Amino acid sequence: MSILPSDRQTMQDAFEAFISNTNHLRASAEDEEDWASVIAIQSLHLAAELCGDRVLRHAYGPTPDPVDRQASLATASERLKIAFHFFASIEQVGSGSSLFDVANEAASVAGGDYPVLFAPIDRKQGKRRDSYTRAVWQLRALEWEAYFEGLGLKLEPRREMVTSAFGITWSAMQKWRTRDLPPILGGDVIQMKIAIAKREGESDLWFTDRGTDDRLLLRDGAVYKRVLGFNGGPASVDKKAV
């Protein structure tokens, strides 16, 4: 499959945008730890642009029926093994925290083994089975609100966008931040995540237009609704929003 001149220009534009968006971060050596993940994500966006939609779709493969857990785990394993190559030079395979370890665990469970990495960890009596999962997505809603604040949106519009997408009320979101999430995720983690999201909005590093933001927001809201038990198929967004 040859590369057309128009594709070459698209690749060149994507590369120049990557350099432009990350140059000032690289210049701040003292903040490197804070911004390293942002630069890594930008580079993955660049790689996606260089591959193009057709290559990405073939590499990602078809998504099986969510009811077929064996096929879903096997597919997730193959996708993780591709993602592993991004960190391959520094990954500590066998540590229990590498992408390759997680991929192997998914394949093993799909083959009938009992989980090791994902075996439940001392679940407290009376605690919901999905308390942590709910908390992660509730924090995601708070991050979105902070991101939109960083973009400069006024309180009412950003409040309406997030609560509508997640199917929640503003008062519930406020309780998550101050009462419900700290015992599960930790107050420091929550404040850090919210602060980072706001800085991302101020820097406008990840997204290029409001349409993209809306699609990602709606995707996250749909995932949260499924966590709560609402019906719905796999969440997906336009390739530009990934």
N, C-alpha and C positions, 0 to 999 in steps of 0.2 A: 504494500500500500504506500504509494509515493506521497510526498509532502508537497502540497500545492503552494505557489507563491503567497497566496492569501493566508494560508496556514502559517507559513514562515513569519509573516508580519505579525500575526496574532501571537505567536510564540515570543517574538522579539518584544512586543508591547507588554506581554505578561512579565517577562524577565525584567524589563526596565521598571515596571510598576513595583515589582518585588524589591529591587535595589532602592528605589525611591522611598518605599514605605518602611524599610528596615535600616537604612543607613544611619539615621540619627540615633537609633537604639544601640547600634554597634559602637557608636562613639561614646556611649555612657557606660564605661566599663564597671563603674561601681554599682550600676543597676542591672548588671547582666543576669543575675539570678532571677530577678523579677520578670525580665522581658524575654528570657531564653525560650520559653514555651510559645510566646507570641511569634517570635521569629521562626520557630520550627513549624508552627501552623501555617504561617505565610508561605513557607517553602513547600509545604504539602499542597497548598492551593496552586502554587506555581506548577508543581509536578502534574497536578490534575489538568491544568490548562495545556501543558505540553503533550500529555497523552491524548487528550480529546475525548469526547463523549463515547464514541464507539469502542475505543480501547478500554476505557473505564468500565463500561457495561459488560464487556466480555470477561474482564478480569474479576469483576465483582460477582458475576454469575447470577442465575435466576434465584429469586427468593422463594423458598418452599412455603407450603401452607403452615401457618403458625401452630396448627393442631398437631402436625407431624414433628414432634420434639426431636426425634432422632435425626431427621433430615435437617432441621434447623440448627442443631448443634454441630453436625458435620459441616454444614455450609459456613457457620460462624468460624469454625476451626480453620478452614481453608482461607477465609478472608483475613483472619488474624495472622496467618503465616505469611501473607503478602505484606501486611503492614509491618511485620517484624523486621523486614529488611531495612526499614528506615533507621532503626537503632541497632542493626546487626553488629556493627563494629564495637559497640560498647555494652551490648546486652549480656547479662549474667544468667545464661541459661541454666536452669536447675535451682535457681535461688527461690523459686516460688512466686516471684513477682515479675518475671519477664513475659513479654507477649507470647513468646514461644511456649512457655510453660502453660499459659492460659489456653493457647490453641491446642496443645496436647491434652489438657484436661477435658476440653470440650469434646475432642475426638474420642477420648477414653470413655466418657459418660455416654456418648452416642453409641459406643460399642457395648454398653451394658455394665461398665465398671461403676463402683460407688465413687462419688466425688471426694477429693482430698482437699484441694485448694478451696473449693466452694462448699465444704461441709459447714453446717451451721456453727456459729461461734457463741457458746454460752448465752443462748437467748434467755432473757429475763422472763420470769413467770408473769403471765398476764399481758405481756407485750404483744402487739400485733405482729403477725408473720411478715408483713410488708412495711413495718414502721420506717425502716431506713430508706427503702425505695421511695416511699411517699415523701420523706424529708428531703431527699436529693432533688426531686422534681419541684417541691415547694420552694426550695432555695433557688432553683432555676428561675422561677417566677420572680423572686426578689432580685435576682441578677438582671433580668430583663428590664425591670423598672429602673434599676440603677444605670443600666446601659443607655436607656432612652433619656434619662436625666443628663448623662454625659453628652449625649447628642444635642442637648439644649431644648428638648421638648418640655412644655409646661406640665404641671402636675396633673391636671384633669385629662388631657389627651393620653398621656402615658399610662395613667391609671386605668382608663377605659380600654386601651389596647391590651394590656396584660390581663386584667380581670375577665375581659370578654374571651380572650384566647384560652385561658385556663378554666373558665366556667366557675369563677370564685367571686367573693366579695372583697372589697378593699379592707374591711375590718378584719376578715379572716387572715389576709396577708400580713397585717400588722401584728396579729397574735402569733403567727408563725415566727416572725422575726424576734419577738421579745419573750415569748413563753414556750412555744411548742418545739422549735428546732434546737435551741441551745443544749438541752439535755441529751439530744441524739447526735448532733454533729459537732457541738462545741461552739461556744460564743466567738472565740478567736477565729475559727475557720469561717464562720458566717460573715463576720466583719471583713475578713480578708477577701473572700470571694466577691462580696458586694463592692468593695473598693476597687478591685481589679476590673470588674464589669464596667464601673463608671469611667475608669481610665481608658478602657477600650473604646467607649463611646466618645470620649473627648479626643482620642487619637484617630478614630474612624479607620482603624487598621483592617478590620475583618470584612466589612460590608461596603458595598459601593452605592447602593440605592435603597430607598425605602421599600420598594417591592420585594427585594431580597430579604430585608429584615422581617417584613410581614410573613413571608413564607416560612422562615425559620421559627418565628414566634408561634405561628399556627401549628407547625409540626410539634413543637415542644408541648403546647397546650393539649394537642391530641394524645400525645404519649401519656401525659398526666391523667387525662380522663380515662384512658384505658387502665392505668394503674388503679384507679378508683373502681373499676369494674364496668365502665361503659363499653359498649361494643364498638368495634371499628377495626379495619384492616391495618396492615403495616403502614406507619407514617412515612411519607416521602415528600421530597421537595424538588423543585426544579434544580438541575445540575449546578446552576450558578449559585444556588443557595447553600450548597454543601461545602 
